[in-house]
């Protein structure tokens, strides 16, 4: 049996301030590709303005029925 320790963020603003103060904020900034894709699909971000930083790819999804 092992004990697991989990951490959750109580106050994002205070955490951000601490990370900025300790020059670590850049280490923890990560862009969420799923949120970016959703924002483009929802027209919250214009793909035409992001073409030099975001790649668009198209795919076809084939589905089969289970018997």
TAFENBEL-V828540 format. One record per pair of residues at least 4 apart in sequence whose C-alpha atoms are under 6 Angstrom apart, sorted by sequence separation. I is the first residue (numbers start at 1). J is the second residue. D is the distance in Angstrom with one decimal. If there is no record, write none. Layout:
# TAFENBEL-V828540
i: {I:I}
j: {J:J}
d: {D:D}
This chain:
# TAFENBEL-V828540
i: {12:19:38:40:50:19:20:39:40:19:39:40}
j: {16:23:42:44:54:24:25:44:45:25:45:46}
d: {6.0:6.0:6.0:5.8:5.6:4.9:5.1:4.9:4.8:4.6:5.5:6.0}
